Amino acid sequence: MQQTHPLDQSFWNSRWENQQTGWDIGMASPAIITYMAQYTNKDAAILIPGCGNAHEANWLLQNGFTNITLIDIAPKAVAQLQQKYAKNPSVKIILGDFFEHKGQYDLMIEQTFFCAIDPKLRQNYVAQAASLLKENGQIIGLLFNVDFQKQGPPFGGNTIEYQTLFEKYFSIKKLEDCYNSIKPRTNTEVFINFVKK
């Protein structure tokens, strides 16, 4: 189905201005918490792209992580984060486009960003993620394993598509049905752990 509007900064900012943030689950995703609870490197450089309210960042800070970068394209979302984390040197907040971002990270957390971008950009997403990750860096998080019957965003997908997309740059360590999705997303998500080749 064709996009009738560009998924650009003004589109996303207006969603924030009008409080149309249905993707926000109001807390850190249980699947991501479960993974990060056993992640031992508290000083790892972590990137959360398309971070929105960045509930995961809150959990990470409370659990001793010290090097978190948040990036979002919507000025309204970023302004809220800047206010929230103004006194916290462990969090860097960037207003910008993930596809133009430069940096080097150990870990990228994927939570409803991939499904928000135009599917035509998915190959670019994979290449950009690989360029931002250090050797053996990882992407962990959630992707939808469902075909939405309406015009996106969110845009769905399936494990075969994801395997094909990511395997050029990443070793597929985990791509499996998520057992601890939030209730509204039960049986529609896969948990991923991809390691940069």
N, C-alpha and C positions, 0 to 999 in steps of 0.2 A: 504494500500500500504506500502511495507516495506521501511524502511530508508536505503539508500545505504551508508550513511556517518554518523559518530557519531556527534551529536549536542553538541560538546564539545568546550572547550575554543579556540582551534585553528580554528575550523569552524567559530565561531562568530567573532574572531579577524580578520580573513582574510576578512570577509564581511566588517568590518570597514576599514581595510587597503585599500580595493579596492572600497570603497565608495558604497557598495551594501547594502544600508540601506533603502530599499523601504518602510519599515514599519514606517519610521519617517515622520510624517505629518508636521513637520516644526514649530509646535506651540503646545501649551497646548490644549488638547481635549476640545471642547466646553461643552460636557456633564460633564466632571470632574470639569471644572471651575464652571459650574452652581451649582453643588452640593457643592463644597468647598466654594463658595461665601456665603452660608448660614450656614457654619460650624463655630461655635462661639469660640471653644477652640483653640486660636492661639498658645498655648504652647503644644498642643498635639504632642506626639511622632509619626511621620509619616514615614513609610517605603515605598519606591518605588523600587520593585525588577525588575531586568532586565531593568534598567532605561534608557539605551541608552543615548540620548542627554538630557533627563530629562527636557523637556520643562515645565512640570507641576511644577517642583521645582522652576523654574524662576518665574512663576506666584505666587506660594505660598509665596516666599520671598517678592515679590512686594506687597503682601497683608497681610504682618505682621506675617506670620508663622515663628516660631523660632527654630523648632527642627525636621529637615528633614534628613533622612538617605537614601542614594542612594547606591544601590549595583548592580554591573554588572560583568560578567565573562570575558569580553573582555578588555585586558590591554589598547588597543588603545582608547576605549570609556572612560575608567576611567581616563587615562592621560589627555584627553581633558577636562573632568569635573574638575579634580584637578587644572588645569590651570584656568579654568573659575571661580571657587569658592575659589581660594587660600586665599582670604582675608575675607572670609565669615564664621564666627564661627557657624552660624545657620545650616550649611550643613556639614554632615559627609559623606565621600565618601569611599566606600569599594570595593576593587577588590576581588571578591570571588564568591562562589557558594551559591545561595539562600538556597539550601537544607542542607547546612552545617552551615548556619548563626545562631548565637545566639543573642537574644535580647528580649526586651519587648516593644510593640508598642500599641498605641491607635487606629491607623488607617493604613491600607495598601491600597495603590492605585494600581489598576490593569489596565495596559495599554499596550497591545500587548506582555506581558510576558507569560501568560498562553498558548497562541496560538503558542508560539515559542518552547515550550518544547515538547519532545516526549510524545504523549498521554498515553504511558505506565506509565508515572510519575505523572499523574494527581491526583491519590489518595494520593501520597506522597506530592504533592503540597498542597492539602487541609489540611492534617495532620500537615505539617510544618507551614502553615499559622496560623492554630489554636494554635500551640505551641508558635508562635511569638507574638500573640495578647494577651493583658491583658483581664481580665474579661470584657465582653460586648464590646470588641474591634471589629472593623468592617473592612471588605473588601468592598471597593467601586470601581467602574470603569466599564470597558467594556469587554464583551466577544463576540466573533463572533457567530452568530446564522445562520450558513450557512455551507454547506458541500462543501468544495473546491474540484474541480474536478481534481486537480493535486497533485502531491506529495508535502507534506509540508516540511518545515514551510512556511507559517502559516498553522496550523491545525485547522479545524473547529469543530463544535459541535452544540448542540441544547439545548433548555431549559429543556427538560425532563432529558437529561444526566446530566446537571449541577445541577438540583434539587436533583437528586439521589446522585451525588457525594458529594455535600456540606452539605446536611441536617443532616448528622451524627454529625457534629461539629458545624454547624451554623443554626441559625434561618433565614429563607429566608424573609427578609423585602421587598426586591424589586428584581424582575427578569422579566423585561419587555422590549418590543421593545423600542429602543432608538429613541426619537423624534428629537434629535439635533445632530445626527452623522454628520461628515464631508461628503460632497457631494459624494465622491467616495465610501463611506461605507453605504450610505442610504439603509435602510431595510436589513442590514446584521449584525447588532449589537444589543445586549441587554445591558441595564444598570443594574448593580447589586449593591445591598446593603445587605450584609450578616453580621449578628451579631453573634459573638461567643457565644455559649451556655454556 
